[in-house]
């Protein structure tokens, strides 16, 4: 149970002045709504656990402070087991940050201990980054090649999808709409346990009991089609985006919108649910609980990976797609590669994020060699054509005499008008050459 829950009832603070946090160290870039900081001081009333502070870029809309205060108060009044569940699947606001009488931001639990992972960056340097859904939409070996040692096979993807459905079902049961379900708003962790963990962040833009403190910014390529004419602030809208999440997880795609092109990689048991989830009929979209039952049925299948394998890794020397590195072949067995992260199936690791510097150079060499081969082929075609034309012109010239007694406009050059009949009996080859060019041969 969190330290916050151990505090006596009534000691939990719901509003804290920004100055009480001391120096704020930025730990994120500016987003659409604000920036996240790590405080030098954790004020009393927030418990002993680590927290982070989100400071808004601009003053929130009128009434936002009231909605945020109610969100904080609601979480403080939950039963302990429900409070633990809320903390497990969300980074819910713990308190309001105030600058004078203005709402300046919120306090959240620091979830980096659970969801930050050591990643090999393009420079080869290891850094800890928050593992998001974005990292799971590439090839099966992507996380292994980034140093995590987790193979994202179809079974693992089904596990992640089931955990996301569980988290969203929890929110919907408590009249909360996630609204902006997108790759960077969903954290994922692969610990030493049997199942992955997921966590929704940016909860201050969720719809709480029908009201919204901040206007959620819909992430491009994850929004509802404009033709549907729907608000993003409903459970039906969440159901559409949940369908996108599940489709793209299994399709290993960042922009898939239909099952068809990815049918071989998406378990057939899910095709009907996906068709309903992504259709304009909002009332018929499957809720998170229905998805959860279907995914649990898939996880009970001991041959899921064999029946629905992911796309094969790129062959050596072929430019890899997102999440795949050329020449990677899965080998090895389960082993721990770093504390808290289990390696389910090993692969050869390569430095870099998406593509390493060495791979980029190799790709440039491959691309250059392709263009060189094309240039050589074109040069041979041009040279061969020139030689043929030269031979043909000489052959043609030897078969046609210079016209004697013709008028000034008569010539044997291509493109001229020929008026004097040729004596092809004197030049036997004229009969077989000149008929190929209508207008040039006028023999009897």
CORJOHU-V344418 format. One record per pair of residues at least 12 apart in sequence whose ideal C-beta (glycine too) atoms are under 6 Angstrom apart, sorted by the first residue. I is the first residue (numbers start at 0). J is the second residue. Records with the same first field share a line. If there is no record, write none. Layout:
BEGIN
I->J  J
END
This chain:
BEGIN
1->48  86
2->46  47  48
3->46
4->79  82
6->46
10->44
11->44  75
12->44  94
13->71  94
14->95  97
15->42  94
16->97
17->96  98  103
19->42
20->38  40  52
21->39  40
22->39
23->36  38
24->36  37
31->216
32->213
33->53  54  55  56
34->54
35->51  53
36->52
37->51
38->52
49->109
50->106  109
51->107  109
52->106
53->104  105
54->103  104
55->104
59->102  213
63->212
64->102
66->210  212
67->95  212
68->95
70->92  207
71->92  94
74->91
88->166  169
89->199  202
90->107  108  110  200
91->202
92->105  203
93->106
94->106
105->203
110->198
113->188
114->129  130  186  188
115->127  129
116->130  147
117->337
118->145
119->145  146  350
120->352
121->351  352
123->350
129->186
130->187
131->182  183  186
132->182  185
133->182  183
136->247  253
137->321  322
138->251  322  323
139->151  152  309
140->327  346
141->322
143->346
144->324  349
147->340
148->336  342
149->189
150->343  344
152->304
153->303  304  307
154->303  304
156->248  249
157->294  297  298
158->194  195
159->195
160->245  248  294
161->291  294
162->195  197
163->197
164->287  290  291
166->197
167->287
168->287  288
171->234
174->208
175->205  207
176->206  232  234  237
177->205  237
178->205  206  215  231  232
179->215  217
180->240
181->218  221
184->200  201
186->198
190->339
191->339  341
206->232
217->231
220->254
223->236  239
227->279
235->281  284
238->276  284
242->273  276  277
246->273
249->264  265
250->264
251->309
258->270  273
266->297  307
272->285  293
312->327
313->325
318->362
321->353
324->349
327->346
329->344  346
330->345
331->345
398->426  428  429  432
399->411
402->419
405->419
417->439
420->441
421->442
423->442
END
